Amino acid sequence: MSIPEDDWAQATKLLGDCAEVVLACHVAPDGDALGSMIALGGALRRRGCRVIASWGSAPFEVPQAYGFLSDLDLLVPVEVGKEAVRLGYLERSTATRRDDQTAATS
C-alpha cells in the first residue's frame, strides 16, 4: 500500500505541531506494533508533545522480550470490557464517546 505524499505531509505537520496525542496499536501487540508506537511516542515527547499510548486488550502487560524498549512509561492501560475486535476495547470506547458527543451537540 502506498500513502500519497500529501497525506504524509499533512500527518507530519499535525504531529509536529501537537501539544497532546494518544497513540493506539492493535490488540495483543507484537514487537512491530509495540515498537513502532513507542518509538513514535518517544520522538513526539522529545519534541514537547504530551503522549499517551495504549492498546485495547487484557492483560495489559509488555512481554518480557520487549522490556528493553525505552519510553515504556508512555503506556497507560485502558478500562476493558468483554468484547474485542481489531483495536479491541479502544474501538468500542471510541465509538461510545463519539455517540455521546453527537447526542450532546444535538
PDB file as gemmi writes it, atoms N, CA and C in Angstrom:
CRYST1    1.000    1.000    1.000  90.00  90.00  90.00 P 1                      
ATOM      1  N   MET A   1       0.838  -1.171   0.000  1.00  0.00           N  
ATOM      2  CA  MET A   1       0.000   0.000   0.000  1.00  0.00           C  
ATOM      3  C   MET A   1       0.885   1.238   0.000  1.00  0.00           C  
ATOM      4  N   SER A   2       0.575   2.153  -0.865  1.00  0.00           N  
ATOM      5  CA  SER A   2       1.330   3.389  -0.970  1.00  0.00           C  
ATOM      6  C   SER A   2       0.498   4.538  -0.390  1.00  0.00           C  
ATOM      7  N   ILE A   3       1.128   5.351   0.423  1.00  0.00           N  
ATOM      8  CA  ILE A   3       0.455   6.507   1.005  1.00  0.00           C  
ATOM      9  C   ILE A   3       0.843   7.742   0.196  1.00  0.00           C  
ATOM     10  N   PRO A   4      -0.153   8.494  -0.281  1.00  0.00           N  
ATOM     11  CA  PRO A   4       0.149   9.684  -1.088  1.00  0.00           C  
ATOM     12  C   PRO A   4       1.015  10.690  -0.316  1.00  0.00           C  
ATOM     13  N   GLU A   5       1.880  11.349  -1.025  1.00  0.00           N  
ATOM     14  CA  GLU A   5       2.811  12.320  -0.443  1.00  0.00           C  
ATOM     15  C   GLU A   5       2.092  13.422   0.331  1.00  0.00           C  
ATOM     16  N   ASP A   6       0.952  13.874  -0.179  1.00  0.00           N  
ATOM     17  CA  ASP A   6       0.182  14.920   0.519  1.00  0.00           C  
ATOM     18  C   ASP A   6      -0.299  14.442   1.884  1.00  0.00           C  
ATOM     19  N   ASP A   7      -0.686  13.168   1.961  1.00  0.00           N  
ATOM     20  CA  ASP A   7      -1.133  12.614   3.243  1.00  0.00           C  
ATOM     21  C   ASP A   7       0.016  12.555   4.247  1.00  0.00           C  
ATOM     22  N   TRP A   8       1.205  12.170   3.775  1.00  0.00           N  
ATOM     23  CA  TRP A   8       2.389  12.153   4.649  1.00  0.00           C  
ATOM     24  C   TRP A   8       2.692  13.556   5.157  1.00  0.00           C  
ATOM     25  N   ALA A   9       2.621  14.525   4.267  1.00  0.00           N  
ATOM     26  CA  ALA A   9       2.923  15.909   4.646  1.00  0.00           C  
ATOM     27  C   ALA A   9       1.926  16.413   5.685  1.00  0.00           C  
ATOM     28  N   GLN A  10       0.654  16.104   5.495  1.00  0.00           N  
ATOM     29  CA  GLN A  10      -0.367  16.538   6.449  1.00  0.00           C  
ATOM     30  C   GLN A  10      -0.162  15.864   7.803  1.00  0.00           C  
ATOM     31  N   ALA A  11       0.112  14.566   7.810  1.00  0.00           N  
ATOM     32  CA  ALA A  11       0.339  13.849   9.069  1.00  0.00           C  
ATOM     33  C   ALA A  11       1.564  14.385   9.794  1.00  0.00           C  
ATOM     34  N   THR A  12       2.626  14.640   9.062  1.00  0.00           N  
ATOM     35  CA  THR A  12       3.853  15.175   9.648  1.00  0.00           C  
ATOM     36  C   THR A  12       3.613  16.544  10.275  1.00  0.00           C  
ATOM     37  N   LYS A  13       2.847  17.383   9.587  1.00  0.00           N  
ATOM     38  CA  LYS A  13       2.536  18.716  10.124  1.00  0.00           C  
ATOM     39  C   LYS A  13       1.705  18.604  11.392  1.00  0.00           C  
ATOM     40  N   LEU A  14       0.656  17.795  11.361  1.00  0.00           N  
ATOM     41  CA  LEU A  14      -0.207  17.647  12.532  1.00  0.00           C  
ATOM     42  C   LEU A  14       0.562  17.123  13.740  1.00  0.00           C  
ATOM     43  N   LEU A  15       1.371  16.106  13.529  1.00  0.00           N  
ATOM     44  CA  LEU A  15       2.138  15.538  14.639  1.00  0.00           C  
ATOM     45  C   LEU A  15       3.249  16.475  15.091  1.00  0.00           C  
ATOM     46  N   GLY A  16       3.827  17.221  14.164  1.00  0.00           N  
ATOM     47  CA  GLY A  16       4.885  18.156  14.516  1.00  0.00           C  
ATOM     48  C   GLY A  16       4.393  19.320  15.348  1.00  0.00           C  
ATOM     49  N   ASP A  17       3.129  19.669  15.185  1.00  0.00           N  
ATOM     50  CA  ASP A  17       2.542  20.797  15.903  1.00  0.00           C  
ATOM     51  C   ASP A  17       1.743  20.376  17.133  1.00  0.00           C  
ATOM     52  N   CYS A  18       1.729  19.092  17.442  1.00  0.00           N  
ATOM     53  CA  CYS A  18       0.832  18.610  18.501  1.00  0.00           C  
ATOM     54  C   CYS A  18       1.262  19.068  19.895  1.00  0.00           C  
ATOM     55  N   ALA A  19       0.260  19.279  20.736  1.00  0.00           N  
ATOM     56  CA  ALA A  19       0.506  19.523  22.158  1.00  0.00           C  
ATOM     57  C   ALA A  19       0.238  18.240  22.930  1.00  0.00           C  
ATOM     58  N   GLU A  20      -0.660  17.413  22.393  1.00  0.00           N  
ATOM     59  CA  GLU A  20      -1.028  16.163  23.044  1.00  0.00           C  
ATOM     60  C   GLU A  20      -1.489  15.177  21.982  1.00  0.00           C  
ATOM     61  N   VAL A  21      -1.127  13.920  22.153  1.00  0.00           N  
ATOM     62  CA  VAL A  21      -1.545  12.889  21.199  1.00  0.00           C  
ATOM     63  C   VAL A  21      -1.752  11.577  21.955  1.00  0.00           C  
ATOM     64  N   VAL A  22      -2.728  10.809  21.488  1.00  0.00           N  
ATOM     65  CA  VAL A  22      -2.976   9.472  22.013  1.00  0.00           C  
ATOM     66  C   VAL A  22      -2.672   8.502  20.891  1.00  0.00           C  
ATOM     67  N   LEU A  23      -1.826   7.517  21.180  1.00  0.00           N  
ATOM     68  CA  LEU A  23      -1.451   6.506  20.199  1.00  0.00           C  
ATOM     69  C   LEU A  23      -2.049   5.170  20.603  1.00  0.00           C  
ATOM     70  N   ALA A  24      -2.469   4.384  19.625  1.00  0.00           N  
ATOM     71  CA  ALA A  24      -3.025   3.057  19.888  1.00  0.00           C  
ATOM     72  C   ALA A  24      -2.506   2.090  18.848  1.00  0.00           C  
ATOM     73  N   CYS A  25      -2.337   0.852  19.262  1.00  0.00           N  
ATOM     74  CA  CYS A  25      -1.981  -0.209  18.316  1.00  0.00           C  
ATOM     75  C   CYS A  25      -2.980  -1.351  18.483  1.00  0.00           C  
ATOM     76  N   HIS A  26      -2.848  -2.371  17.661  1.00  0.00           N  
ATOM     77  CA  HIS A  26      -3.802  -3.475  17.686  1.00  0.00           C  
ATOM     78  C   HIS A  26      -3.692  -4.300  18.970  1.00  0.00           C  
ATOM     79  N   VAL A  27      -4.737  -5.100  19.221  1.00  0.00           N  
ATOM     80  CA  VAL A  27      -4.778  -5.945  20.409  1.00  0.00           C  
ATOM     81  C   VAL A  27      -3.610  -6.923  20.400  1.00  0.00           C  
ATOM     82  N   ALA A  28      -3.200  -7.343  21.606  1.00  0.00           N  
ATOM     83  CA  ALA A  28      -2.083  -8.284  21.775  1.00  0.00           C  
ATOM     84  C   ALA A  28      -0.896  -7.870  20.905  1.00  0.00           C  
ATOM     85  N   PRO A  29      -0.345  -6.677  21.145  1.00  0.00           N  
ATOM     86  CA  PRO A  29       0.676  -6.149  20.240  1.00  0.00           C  
ATOM     87  C   PRO A  29       1.939  -7.004  20.174  1.00  0.00           C  
ATOM     88  N   ASP A  30       2.428  -7.147  18.954  1.00  0.00           N  
ATOM     89  CA  ASP A  30       3.702  -7.816  18.730  1.00  0.00           C  
ATOM     90  C   ASP A  30       4.799  -6.758  18.773  1.00  0.00           C  
ATOM     91  N   GLY A  31       6.026  -7.170  18.510  1.00  0.00           N  
ATOM     92  CA  GLY A  31       7.153  -6.247  18.571  1.00  0.00           C  
ATOM     93  C   GLY A  31       7.060  -5.097  17.587  1.00  0.00           C  
ATOM     94  N   ASP A  32       6.537  -5.373  16.385  1.00  0.00           N  
ATOM     95  CA  ASP A  32       6.403  -4.307  15.385  1.00  0.00           C  
ATOM     96  C   ASP A  32       5.418  -3.238  15.853  1.00  0.00           C  
ATOM     97  N   ALA A  33       4.258  -3.672  16.318  1.00  0.00           N  
ATOM     98  CA  ALA A  33       3.227  -2.716  16.754  1.00  0.00           C  
ATOM     99  C   ALA A  33       3.682  -1.941  17.983  1.00  0.00           C  
ATOM    100  N   LEU A  34       4.171  -2.661  18.977  1.00  0.00           N  
ATOM    101  CA  LEU A  34       4.597  -2.009  20.215  1.00  0.00           C  
ATOM    102  C   LEU A  34       5.801  -1.102  19.973  1.00  0.00           C  
ATOM    103  N   GLY A  35       6.784  -1.604  19.253  1.00  0.00           N  
ATOM    104  CA  GLY A  35       7.992  -0.827  18.980  1.00  0.00           C  
ATOM    105  C   GLY A  35       7.710   0.428  18.176  1.00  0.00           C  
ATOM    106  N   SER A  36       6.854   0.328  17.162  1.00  0.00           N  
ATOM    107  CA  SER A  36       6.511   1.492  16.341  1.00  0.00           C  
ATOM    108  C   SER A  36       5.781   2.542  17.163  1.00  0.00           C  
ATOM    109  N   MET A  37       4.825   2.086  17.973  1.00  0.00           N  
ATOM    110  CA  MET A  37       4.053   3.025  18.777  1.00  0.00           C  
ATOM    111  C   MET A  37       4.943   3.730  19.805  1.00  0.00           C  
ATOM    112  N   ILE A  38       5.792   2.964  20.469  1.00  0.00           N  
ATOM    113  CA  ILE A  38       6.680   3.541  21.480  1.00  0.00           C  
ATOM    114  C   ILE A  38       7.717   4.466  20.832  1.00  0.00           C  
ATOM    115  N   ALA A  39       8.248   4.090  19.681  1.00  0.00           N  
ATOM    116  CA  ALA A  39       9.242   4.946  19.004  1.00  0.00           C  
ATOM    117  C   ALA A  39       8.625   6.279  18.595  1.00  0.00           C  
ATOM    118  N   LEU A  40       7.430   6.244  18.006  1.00  0.00           N  
ATOM    119  CA  LEU A  40       6.759   7.491  17.621  1.00  0.00           C  
ATOM    120  C   LEU A  40       6.426   8.313  18.860  1.00  0.00           C  
ATOM    121  N   GLY A  41       5.923   7.647  19.889  1.00  0.00           N  
ATOM    122  CA  GLY A  41       5.595   8.355  21.125  1.00  0.00           C  
ATOM    123  C   GLY A  41       6.806   9.013  21.762  1.00  0.00           C  
ATOM    124  N   GLY A  42       7.914   8.312  21.796  1.00  0.00           N  
ATOM    125  CA  GLY A  42       9.140   8.875  22.369  1.00  0.00           C  
ATOM    126  C   GLY A  42       9.642  10.070  21.579  1.00  0.00           C  
ATOM    127  N   ALA A  43       9.584   9.963  20.251  1.00  0.00           N  
ATOM    128  CA  ALA A  43      10.030  11.072  19.402  1.00  0.00           C  
ATOM    129  C   ALA A  43       9.141  12.298  19.608  1.00  0.00           C  
ATOM    130  N   LEU A  44       7.834  12.083  19.694  1.00  0.00           N  
ATOM    131  CA  LEU A  44       6.917  13.207  19.913  1.00  0.00           C  
ATOM    132  C   LEU A  44       7.123  13.832  21.292  1.00  0.00           C  
ATOM    133  N   ARG A  45       7.346  12.994  22.298  1.00  0.00           N  
ATOM    134  CA  ARG A  45       7.556  13.527  23.645  1.00  0.00           C  
ATOM    135  C   ARG A  45       8.822  14.388  23.686  1.00  0.00           C  
ATOM    136  N   ARG A  46       9.871  13.954  23.013  1.00  0.00           N  
ATOM    137  CA  ARG A  46      11.108  14.737  22.997  1.00  0.00           C  
ATOM    138  C   ARG A  46      10.931  16.073  22.282  1.00  0.00           C  
ATOM    139  N   ARG A  47       9.877  16.189  21.471  1.00  0.00           N  
ATOM    140  CA  ARG A  47       9.548  17.464  20.814  1.00  0.00           C  
ATOM    141  C   ARG A  47       8.618  18.315  21.666  1.00  0.00           C  
ATOM    142  N   GLY A  48       8.256  17.813  22.862  1.00  0.00           N  
ATOM    143  CA  GLY A  48       7.419  18.585  23.767  1.00  0.00           C  
ATOM    144  C   GLY A  48       5.948  18.212  23.775  1.00  0.00           C  
ATOM    145  N   CYS A  49       5.581  17.186  23.053  1.00  0.00           N  
ATOM    146  CA  CYS A  49       4.193  16.749  22.986  1.00  0.00           C  
ATOM    147  C   CYS A  49       3.880  15.810  24.156  1.00  0.00           C  
ATOM    148  N   ARG A  50       2.718  15.969  24.775  1.00  0.00           N  
ATOM    149  CA  ARG A  50       2.277  15.026  25.815  1.00  0.00           C  
ATOM    150  C   ARG A  50       1.732  13.807  25.088  1.00  0.00           C  
ATOM    151  N   VAL A  51       2.213  12.613  25.461  1.00  0.00           N  
ATOM    152  CA  VAL A  51       1.867  11.388  24.740  1.00  0.00           C  
ATOM    153  C   VAL A  51       1.299  10.346  25.696  1.00  0.00           C  
ATOM    154  N   ILE A  52       0.220   9.706  25.264  1.00  0.00           N  
ATOM    155  CA  ILE A  52      -0.352   8.552  25.943  1.00  0.00           C  
ATOM    156  C   ILE A  52      -0.439   7.452  24.898  1.00  0.00           C  
ATOM    157  N   ALA A  53      -0.004   6.257  25.251  1.00  0.00           N  
ATOM    158  CA  ALA A  53      -0.033   5.127  24.315  1.00  0.00           C  
ATOM    159  C   ALA A  53      -0.685   3.932  24.992  1.00  0.00           C  
ATOM    160  N   SER A  54      -1.443   3.149  24.214  1.00  0.00           N  
ATOM    161  CA  SER A  54      -2.130   2.009  24.804  1.00  0.00           C  
ATOM    162  C   SER A  54      -2.566   1.030  23.726  1.00  0.00           C  
ATOM    163  N   TRP A  55      -3.168  -0.058  24.165  1.00  0.00           N  
ATOM    164  CA  TRP A  55      -3.848  -0.991  23.278  1.00  0.00           C  
ATOM    165  C   TRP A  55      -5.043  -1.542  24.027  1.00  0.00           C  
ATOM    166  N   GLY A  56      -5.987  -2.118  23.287  1.00  0.00           N  
ATOM    167  CA  GLY A  56      -7.255  -2.486  23.890  1.00  0.00           C  
ATOM    168  C   GLY A  56      -7.466  -3.952  24.157  1.00  0.00           C  
ATOM    169  N   SER A  57      -6.538  -4.599  24.823  1.00  0.00           N  
ATOM    170  CA  SER A  57      -6.771  -5.989  25.205  1.00  0.00           C  
ATOM    171  C   SER A  57      -6.137  -6.266  26.556  1.00  0.00           C  
ATOM    172  N   ALA A  58      -6.727  -7.198  27.259  1.00  0.00           N  
ATOM    173  CA  ALA A  58      -6.174  -7.645  28.535  1.00  0.00           C  
ATOM    174  C   ALA A  58      -5.410  -8.946  28.275  1.00  0.00           C  
ATOM    175  N   PRO A  59      -4.375  -9.235  28.998  1.00  0.00           N  
ATOM    176  CA  PRO A  59      -3.817  -8.399  30.056  1.00  0.00           C  
ATOM    177  C   PRO A  59      -2.970  -7.273  29.464  1.00  0.00           C  
ATOM    178  N   PHE A  60      -2.878  -6.191  30.200  1.00  0.00           N  
ATOM    179  CA  PHE A  60      -2.083  -5.049  29.762  1.00  0.00           C  
ATOM    180  C   PHE A  60      -0.676  -5.229  30.315  1.00  0.00           C  
ATOM    181  N   GLU A  61       0.105  -6.034  29.621  1.00  0.00           N  
ATOM    182  CA  GLU A  61       1.472  -6.333  30.044  1.00  0.00           C  
ATOM    183  C   GLU A  61       2.390  -6.291  28.837  1.00  0.00           C  
ATOM    184  N   VAL A  62       3.530  -5.652  29.024  1.00  0.00           N  
ATOM    185  CA  VAL A  62       4.549  -5.665  27.980  1.00  0.00           C  
ATOM    186  C   VAL A  62       5.285  -6.993  28.092  1.00  0.00           C  
ATOM    187  N   PRO A  63       5.311  -7.776  27.013  1.00  0.00           N  
ATOM    188  CA  PRO A  63       6.043  -9.042  27.078  1.00  0.00           C  
ATOM    189  C   PRO A  63       7.500  -8.809  27.491  1.00  0.00           C  
ATOM    190  N   GLN A  64       8.027  -9.711  28.280  1.00  0.00           N  
ATOM    191  CA  GLN A  64       9.385  -9.582  28.809  1.00  0.00           C  
ATOM    192  C   GLN A  64      10.406  -9.350  27.697  1.00  0.00           C  
ATOM    193  N   ALA A  65      10.182  -9.951  26.535  1.00  0.00           N  
ATOM    194  CA  ALA A  65      11.118  -9.808  25.417  1.00  0.00           C  
ATOM    195  C   ALA A  65      11.254  -8.357  24.955  1.00  0.00           C  
ATOM    196  N   TYR A  66      10.250  -7.509  25.252  1.00  0.00           N  
ATOM    197  CA  TYR A  66      10.278  -6.113  24.823  1.00  0.00           C  
ATOM    198  C   TYR A  66      10.543  -5.158  25.979  1.00  0.00           C  
ATOM    199  N   GLY A  67      10.914  -5.679  27.106  1.00  0.00           N  
ATOM    200  CA  GLY A  67      11.166  -4.865  28.290  1.00  0.00           C  
ATOM    201  C   GLY A  67      12.337  -3.905  28.137  1.00  0.00           C  
ATOM    202  N   PHE A  68      13.179  -4.126  27.153  1.00  0.00           N  
ATOM    203  CA  PHE A  68      14.341  -3.253  26.929  1.00  0.00           C  
ATOM    204  C   PHE A  68      13.965  -1.936  26.254  1.00  0.00           C  
ATOM    205  N   LEU A  69      12.756  -1.854  25.706  1.00  0.00           N  
ATOM    206  CA  LEU A  69      12.356  -0.644  24.980  1.00  0.00           C  
ATOM    207  C   LEU A  69      12.348   0.560  25.910  1.00  0.00           C  
ATOM    208  N   SER A  70      12.852   1.675  25.407  1.00  0.00           N  
ATOM    209  CA  SER A  70      12.792   2.909  26.196  1.00  0.00           C  
ATOM    210  C   SER A  70      11.389   3.496  26.053  1.00  0.00           C  
ATOM    211  N   ASP A  71      11.066   4.437  26.884  1.00  0.00           N  
ATOM    212  CA  ASP A  71       9.800   5.159  26.841  1.00  0.00           C  
ATOM    213  C   ASP A  71       8.570   4.294  27.153  1.00  0.00           C  
ATOM    214  N   LEU A  72       8.762   3.174  27.846  1.00  0.00           N  
ATOM    215  CA  LEU A  72       7.618   2.339  28.212  1.00  0.00           C  
ATOM    216  C   LEU A  72       6.690   3.058  29.192  1.00  0.00           C  
ATOM    217  N   ASP A  73       7.177   4.117  29.813  1.00  0.00           N  
ATOM    218  CA  ASP A  73       6.330   4.879  30.735  1.00  0.00           C  
ATOM    219  C   ASP A  73       5.220   5.636  30.003  1.00  0.00           C  
ATOM    220  N   LEU A  74       5.239   5.647  28.677  1.00  0.00           N  
ATOM    221  CA  LEU A  74       4.155   6.251  27.902  1.00  0.00           C  
ATOM    222  C   LEU A  74       2.888   5.400  27.951  1.00  0.00           C  
ATOM    223  N   LEU A  75       3.040   4.121  28.288  1.00  0.00           N  
ATOM    224  CA  LEU A  75       1.923   3.185  28.229  1.00  0.00           C  
ATOM    225  C   LEU A  75       0.954   3.391  29.385  1.00  0.00           C  
ATOM    226  N   VAL A  76      -0.327   3.459  29.039  1.00  0.00           N  
ATOM    227  CA  VAL A  76      -1.390   3.640  30.017  1.00  0.00           C  
ATOM    228  C   VAL A  76      -2.455   2.593  29.724  1.00  0.00           C  
ATOM    229  N   PRO A  77      -2.830   1.769  30.719  1.00  0.00           N  
ATOM    230  CA  PRO A  77      -3.888   0.775  30.464  1.00  0.00           C  
ATOM    231  C   PRO A  77      -5.239   1.450  30.262  1.00  0.00           C  
ATOM    232  N   VAL A  78      -6.077   0.817  29.453  1.00  0.00           N  
ATOM    233  CA  VAL A  78      -7.438   1.303  29.259  1.00  0.00           C  
ATOM    234  C   VAL A  78      -8.385   0.391  30.023  1.00  0.00           C  
ATOM    235  N   GLU A  79      -9.547   0.931  30.381  1.00  0.00           N  
ATOM    236  CA  GLU A  79     -10.557   0.125  31.043  1.00  0.00           C  
ATOM    237  C   GLU A  79     -11.100  -0.854  30.016  1.00  0.00           C  
ATOM    238  N   VAL A  80     -11.144  -2.136  30.365  1.00  0.00           N  
ATOM    239  CA  VAL A  80     -11.547  -3.148  29.396  1.00  0.00           C  
ATOM    240  C   VAL A  80     -12.896  -3.752  29.746  1.00  0.00           C  
ATOM    241  N   GLY A  81     -13.603  -4.166  28.699  1.00  0.00           N  
ATOM    242  CA  GLY A  81     -14.881  -4.852  28.844  1.00  0.00           C  
ATOM    243  C   GLY A  81     -14.740  -6.277  28.362  1.00  0.00           C  
ATOM    244  N   LYS A  82     -15.777  -6.816  27.720  1.00  0.00           N  
ATOM    245  CA  LYS A  82     -15.755  -8.217  27.298  1.00  0.00           C  
ATOM    246  C   LYS A  82     -15.549  -8.417  25.806  1.00  0.00           C  
ATOM    247  N   GLU A  83     -15.723  -7.366  25.007  1.00  0.00           N  
ATOM    248  CA  GLU A  83     -15.649  -7.515  23.557  1.00  0.00           C  
ATOM    249  C   GLU A  83     -14.314  -7.030  23.015  1.00  0.00           C  
ATOM    250  N   ALA A  84     -13.857  -7.662  21.928  1.00  0.00           N  
ATOM    251  CA  ALA A  84     -12.619  -7.213  21.294  1.00  0.00           C  
ATOM    252  C   ALA A  84     -12.717  -7.419  19.789  1.00  0.00           C  
ATOM    253  N   VAL A  85     -12.212  -6.464  19.038  1.00  0.00           N  
ATOM    254  CA  VAL A  85     -12.049  -6.571  17.592  1.00  0.00           C  
ATOM    255  C   VAL A  85     -10.638  -6.122  17.283  1.00  0.00           C  
ATOM    256  N   ARG A  86     -10.376  -5.620  16.110  1.00  0.00           N  
ATOM    257  CA  ARG A  86      -9.000  -5.290  15.716  1.00  0.00           C  
ATOM    258  C   ARG A  86      -8.327  -4.314  16.678  1.00  0.00           C  
ATOM    259  N   LEU A  87      -8.991  -3.225  17.076  1.00  0.00           N  
ATOM    260  CA  LEU A  87      -8.446  -2.330  18.092  1.00  0.00           C  
ATOM    261  C   LEU A  87      -8.983  -2.678  19.470  1.00  0.00           C  
ATOM    262  N   GLY A  88      -9.780  -3.712  19.563  1.00  0.00           N  
ATOM    263  CA  GLY A  88     -10.259  -4.170  20.856  1.00  0.00           C  
ATOM    264  C   GLY A  88     -11.148  -3.156  21.532  1.00  0.00           C  
ATOM    265  N   TYR A  89     -10.966  -3.053  22.808  1.00  0.00           N  
ATOM    266  CA  TYR A  89     -11.817  -2.220  23.644  1.00  0.00           C  
ATOM    267  C   TYR A  89     -11.675  -0.745  23.311  1.00  0.00           C  
ATOM    268  N   LEU A  90     -10.550  -0.335  22.753  1.00  0.00           N  
ATOM    269  CA  LEU A  90     -10.366   1.063  22.377  1.00  0.00           C  
ATOM    270  C   LEU A  90     -11.366   1.462  21.307  1.00  0.00           C  
ATOM    271  N   GLU A  91     -11.602   0.580  20.328  1.00  0.00           N  
ATOM    272  CA  GLU A  91     -12.527   0.890  19.250  1.00  0.00           C  
ATOM    273  C   GLU A  91     -13.936   1.085  19.804  1.00  0.00           C  
ATOM    274  N   ARG A  92     -14.362   0.201  20.690  1.00  0.00           N  
ATOM    275  CA  ARG A  92     -15.698   0.291  21.264  1.00  0.00           C  
ATOM    276  C   ARG A  92     -15.843   1.563  22.092  1.00  0.00           C  
ATOM    277  N   SER A  93     -14.866   1.880  22.921  1.00  0.00           N  
ATOM    278  CA  SER A  93     -14.979   3.060  23.773  1.00  0.00           C  
ATOM    279  C   SER A  93     -14.926   4.335  22.931  1.00  0.00           C  
ATOM    280  N   THR A  94     -14.181   4.332  21.840  1.00  0.00           N  
ATOM    281  CA  THR A  94     -14.139   5.488  20.952  1.00  0.00           C  
ATOM    282  C   THR A  94     -15.502   5.701  20.300  1.00  0.00           C  
ATOM    283  N   ALA A  95     -16.138   4.618  19.854  1.00  0.00           N  
ATOM    284  CA  ALA A  95     -17.467   4.726  19.246  1.00  0.00           C  
ATOM    285  C   ALA A  95     -18.470   5.239  20.268  1.00  0.00           C  
ATOM    286  N   THR A  96     -18.394   4.781  21.506  1.00  0.00           N  
ATOM    287  CA  THR A  96     -19.303   5.237  22.558  1.00  0.00           C  
ATOM    288  C   THR A  96     -19.116   6.723  22.811  1.00  0.00           C  
ATOM    289  N   ARG A  97     -17.851   7.185  22.910  1.00  0.00           N  
ATOM    290  CA  ARG A  97     -17.576   8.593  23.128  1.00  0.00           C  
ATOM    291  C   ARG A  97     -18.106   9.441  21.974  1.00  0.00           C  
ATOM    292  N   ARG A  98     -17.941   8.937  20.746  1.00  0.00           N  
ATOM    293  CA  ARG A  98     -18.410   9.666  19.570  1.00  0.00           C  
ATOM    294  C   ARG A  98     -19.934   9.782  19.623  1.00  0.00           C  
ATOM    295  N   ASP A  99     -20.640   8.693  20.013  1.00  0.00           N  
ATOM    296  CA  ASP A  99     -22.097   8.725  20.135  1.00  0.00           C  
ATOM    297  C   ASP A  99     -22.523   9.707  21.220  1.00  0.00           C  
ATOM    298  N   ASP A 100     -21.803   9.714  22.358  1.00  0.00           N  
ATOM    299  CA  ASP A 100     -22.116  10.632  23.445  1.00  0.00           C  
ATOM    300  C   ASP A 100     -21.939  12.084  23.005  1.00  0.00           C  
ATOM    301  N   GLN A 101     -20.861  12.368  22.259  1.00  0.00           N  
ATOM    302  CA  GLN A 101     -20.618  13.727  21.793  1.00  0.00           C  
ATOM    303  C   GLN A 101     -21.689  14.166  20.802  1.00  0.00           C  
ATOM    304  N   THR A 102     -22.119  13.251  19.945  1.00  0.00           N  
ATOM    305  CA  THR A 102     -23.157  13.572  18.967  1.00  0.00           C  
ATOM    306  C   THR A 102     -24.460  13.900  19.682  1.00  0.00           C  
ATOM    307  N   ALA A 103     -24.829  13.115  20.701  1.00  0.00           N  
ATOM    308  CA  ALA A 103     -26.053  13.344  21.453  1.00  0.00           C  
ATOM    309  C   ALA A 103     -25.989  14.676  22.208  1.00  0.00           C  
ATOM    310  N   ALA A 104     -24.818  15.019  22.728  1.00  0.00           N  
ATOM    311  CA  ALA A 104     -24.669  16.247  23.497  1.00  0.00           C  
ATOM    312  C   ALA A 104     -24.781  17.496  22.631  1.00  0.00           C  
ATOM    313  N   THR A 105     -24.433  17.377  21.348  1.00  0.00           N  
ATOM    314  CA  THR A 105     -24.476  18.550  20.475  1.00  0.00           C  
ATOM    315  C   THR A 105     -25.759  18.627  19.659  1.00  0.00           C  
ATOM    316  N   SER A 106     -26.612  17.620  19.796  1.00  0.00           N  
ATOM    317  CA  SER A 106     -27.884  17.609  19.026  1.00  0.00           C  
ATOM    318  C   SER A 106     -28.950  18.419  19.719  1.00  0.00           C  
TER     319      SER A 106                                                      
END                                                                             
